[in-house]
Amino acid sequence: FDAAPLAAVVREIFPAADLARVNDSPASILVAGCGTGQNAIIAARRFADANVLAVDLSRASLGYAMRKTRELAIRNIDYRQADILALGSLGKRFDLVEASGVLHHMADPFAGWSALAKRVKPDGFMRIGLYSERGRRAIVHAREFIARHGFKPTPSGIRRCRAAILAAKGDELLASVTRNEDFYSLSGCRDLLFHVQEHRFQLPQIAAMIDRLGLRFLGFEFPDSGISAARYRARFPEDLALADLGKWDRYEEENPSAFARMYQFWVRVPA
């Protein structure tokens, strides 16, 4: 990304959205469940002059994140060990809270989302990533394959699992798993196929949670240079803001791999 203020980034992603009262000053950003720091580093580079607080429960992950941040000479990230459900103790609110790839691994994803929503300033934003039930069908299928064959989440078990999946013939769902780059590293494959807890969602469920939290859906963010948005726009030209979750649900039903990675979307907290 070319670094730009938060307000400019949001306006560029969602040009048709009502973005009155967007704060143009340098942003305060919370990255929840930062893991090994990838999302925190991206945020620090993406948003000009931002101050980023990145939190995670794992000391090992935080140690790796801090080492990589130092190597990249990034100085606007502060790392802390913290539980998402206990972030009220910070006594601080943020212009943007990011939680991508963490809520769906919590025992109660809604409780986590609710706790994070309380950390957003009025008129602030959240960038959320959640697994799609339809989009993860290949992963679910692969996990059923793993259970049938009794592969264990050990280095040798993961290697045997990968070999068996690569050797499987005539199974397109298994073949699609091998096209995910995470499949080819031990840590990536463990997280992809052996994670002990995972929740998956459909868009009506997400719409209901957004409504319960009193948030406003702005739209999805795709890493494909506008290809997905253009396809959706061609299917539903009447949705000028690309923000009708009912229509997006119909679109995903027709295109089950549209959110194969996850739903990545922005919402806004009311004033």
C-alpha positions in Angstrom: 0.0 0.0 0.0 1.0 3.6 -0.5 0.6 5.1 3.0 -2.4 7.4 3.4 -4.5 8.7 6.3 -7.3 6.4 7.5 -9.9 8.8 6.2 -8.4 8.7 2.7 -8.1 4.9 2.7 -11.8 4.4 3.7 -13.0 6.9 1.1 -11.0 5.1 -1.6 -12.4 1.6 -0.6 -16.0 2.8 -0.2 -16.5 5.8 -2.6 -20.3 5.4 -2.5 -20.6 5.2 1.3 -21.8 8.1 3.5 -18.6 9.0 5.3 -19.5 12.3 6.9 -17.5 13.2 10.0 -14.5 11.1 9.1 -11.5 12.1 11.3 -8.6 13.3 9.0 -6.0 13.4 11.8 -3.4 10.6 12.3 -5.3 7.5 13.4 -5.1 5.4 16.6 -5.4 1.7 15.6 -5.9 -1.4 17.7 -5.0 -4.7 16.0 -6.6 -7.5 18.1 -5.2 -11.0 18.0 -2.1 -9.8 16.1 -0.3 -13.2 16.2 3.1 -12.9 14.6 2.5 -9.3 13.5 1.6 -9.5 9.9 -1.6 -7.5 10.2 0.0 -5.0 12.6 2.9 -4.3 10.2 0.5 -3.9 7.3 -1.6 -1.4 9.3 1.5 0.5 10.4 2.6 0.8 6.7 -0.9 1.4 5.2 -2.1 4.2 7.4 0.1 7.3 7.3 1.3 8.6 10.7 -0.9 6.0 12.6 -0.2 4.8 16.1 -0.8 1.1 16.3 -1.4 -1.0 19.4 -1.2 -4.7 18.6 -2.3 -7.3 21.2 -2.2 -11.1 21.5 -2.4 -13.7 24.2 0.7 -15.6 22.9 4.1 -14.4 24.2 5.8 -16.5 21.6 3.9 -14.8 18.8 4.5 -11.4 20.2 8.2 -12.0 20.5 8.4 -13.0 16.9 6.3 -10.0 15.9 8.5 -7.6 17.8 11.6 -9.1 16.2 10.2 -8.8 12.7 9.1 -5.2 13.4 12.6 -4.2 14.5 14.1 -5.9 11.4 11.8 -3.8 9.2 12.6 -0.6 11.2 9.0 0.1 11.9 8.6 2.3 15.0 4.9 3.1 15.3 3.7 -0.3 16.7 3.4 -1.1 20.4 3.0 -4.8 21.3 1.3 -6.0 24.4 0.0 -9.3 25.8 -3.7 -9.0 26.4 -7.0 -10.9 26.3 -9.6 -9.5 23.9 -12.3 -9.9 26.5 -10.3 -7.8 29.0 -9.4 -4.8 26.8 -11.7 -2.5 28.8 -8.8 -2.2 31.2 -7.0 -0.1 28.5 -9.3 2.8 29.2 -8.8 3.9 25.7 -10.8 4.0 22.4 -9.4 3.9 18.9 -10.2 5.3 15.4 -9.9 1.8 13.9 -10.0 -1.7 15.5 -8.9 -4.6 13.3 -9.7 -8.2 14.1 -9.0 -10.4 11.1 -8.7 -14.1 11.6 -9.1 -14.2 15.4 -12.8 -13.9 16.4 -13.8 -17.1 14.6 -11.3 -19.0 16.8 -12.8 -17.7 20.1 -15.2 -19.7 22.2 -17.8 -17.0 21.8 -17.0 -14.8 18.7 -19.9 -12.4 19.3 -18.6 -11.7 22.9 -15.2 -10.9 21.4 -16.6 -8.7 18.7 -18.8 -6.9 21.3 -15.8 -6.3 23.6 -13.8 -4.8 20.6 -16.7 -2.6 19.5 -16.6 -1.0 22.9 -13.0 0.1 22.1 -14.0 2.1 19.0 -14.5 5.9 19.2 -17.8 7.2 18.0 -17.8 7.5 14.2 -14.8 5.1 14.2 -14.3 1.9 12.2 -13.8 -1.8 12.6 -12.2 -4.1 10.0 -13.3 -7.6 10.7 -12.4 -11.0 9.2 -14.6 -14.0 9.7 -14.6 -17.5 8.1 -17.4 -18.2 5.6 -19.3 -21.5 5.9 -19.6 -21.8 2.1 -16.1 -20.6 1.5 -14.5 -23.1 3.9 -16.3 -26.2 2.6 -13.0 -27.5 1.1 -11.3 -27.1 4.6 -14.2 -28.9 6.3 -14.0 -31.7 3.7 -10.2 -32.0 4.3 -10.7 -32.2 8.1 -13.2 -35.0 7.6 -10.5 -36.7 5.4 -8.0 -36.2 8.2 -10.3 -37.6 10.9 -11.0 -40.7 8.8 -7.3 -41.4 8.4 -6.3 -40.5 11.9 -3.6 -37.9 11.1 -2.2 -36.2 14.2 -1.2 -32.5 14.4 2.5 -33.4 14.9 5.2 -32.6 12.3 5.3 -36.2 11.1 1.5 -36.4 11.1 1.1 -33.2 9.1 3.7 -34.4 6.6 1.8 -37.7 6.1 -1.5 -35.8 5.8 -0.1 -33.5 3.1 1.3 -36.5 1.2 -2.1 -38.3 1.4 -4.0 -35.2 0.2 -1.6 -34.6 -2.7 -1.9 -38.3 -3.7 -5.8 -38.2 -3.6 -7.3 -38.5 -7.1 -10.6 -37.2 -8.4 -11.4 -35.0 -5.3 -11.6 -31.4 -6.4 -12.3 -30.1 -2.8 -9.0 -31.7 -1.6 -7.2 -30.5 -4.6 -8.3 -26.9 -3.9 -6.8 -27.1 -0.4 -3.4 -27.8 -2.0 -3.7 -24.4 -3.9 -3.5 -22.6 -0.5 0.0 -21.5 0.3 -0.5 -22.3 4.0 -0.7 -26.0 3.0 3.0 -26.1 2.4 4.4 -25.0 5.7 4.0 -27.0 9.0 2.7 -24.1 11.0 0.5 -22.9 8.2 -0.9 -26.3 7.5 -1.5 -26.9 11.3 -3.6 -23.7 11.5 -5.3 -24.4 8.2 -6.4 -28.0 8.8 -5.8 -28.9 12.4 -7.0 -25.9 14.4 -8.9 -27.1 17.5 -11.6 -24.4 17.4 -13.2 -22.7 14.5 -16.6 -21.0 13.9 -17.9 -20.4 10.4 -20.6 -18.0 9.4 -23.1 -17.2 6.7 -23.9 -13.6 5.8 -27.4 -13.5 7.5 -25.7 -14.4 10.8 -23.2 -11.6 10.3 -25.9 -9.2 9.4 -27.7 -10.1 12.6 -24.6 -9.6 14.7 -23.9 -6.2 13.1 -27.5 -5.2 13.9 -27.2 -6.4 17.5 -24.0 -4.4 18.0 -25.6 -1.3 16.5 -23.0 -1.0 13.8 -23.3 0.1 10.1 -22.0 -2.2 7.4 -19.8 -0.3 4.9 -18.7 -3.1 2.6 -16.2 -5.9 1.8 -12.6 -5.4 1.0 -11.1 -7.8 -1.5 -7.4 -8.4 -2.4 -8.1 -8.8 -6.1 -7.9 -5.3 -7.5 -11.6 -4.9 -7.9 -12.4 -8.1 -9.8 -14.9 -9.4 -7.2 -16.6 -6.0 -6.8 -17.0 -5.7 -10.6 -18.5 -9.2 -10.8 -21.0 -8.4 -8.0 -21.8 -5.0 -9.6 -22.6 -6.7 -12.9 -24.9 -9.1 -11.0 -26.6 -6.5 -8.8 -26.1 -3.1 -10.5 -28.9 -1.5 -8.4 -26.7 -1.9 -5.2 -24.6 1.2 -5.9 -22.8 1.1 -2.5 -22.1 -2.7 -2.8 -23.4 -2.9 0.8 -26.6 -5.0 0.6 -25.8 -8.1 2.6 -28.9 -9.9 1.4 -27.7 -9.5 -2.2 -24.2 -10.5 -1.2 -25.6 -13.7 0.3 -27.3 -14.5 -3.0 -24.1 -13.7 -4.8 -22.1 -16.1 -2.6 -24.8 -18.8 -3.1 -24.1 -18.5 -6.8 -20.4 -18.2 -6.3 -19.5 -20.4 -3.3 -15.7 -19.7 -3.5 -16.2 -15.9 -3.5 -15.1 -15.8 0.2 -12.8 -18.8 0.2 -10.3 -17.0 2.4 -12.8 -15.2 4.7 -15.2 -12.4 4.8 -13.1 -9.3 5.2 -15.3 -6.2 5.8 -15.6 -2.8 7.4 -18.3 -1.5 9.7 -18.7 1.9 11.4 -19.6 2.7 14.9 -22.4 5.4 15.2 -21.7 8.8 16.7 
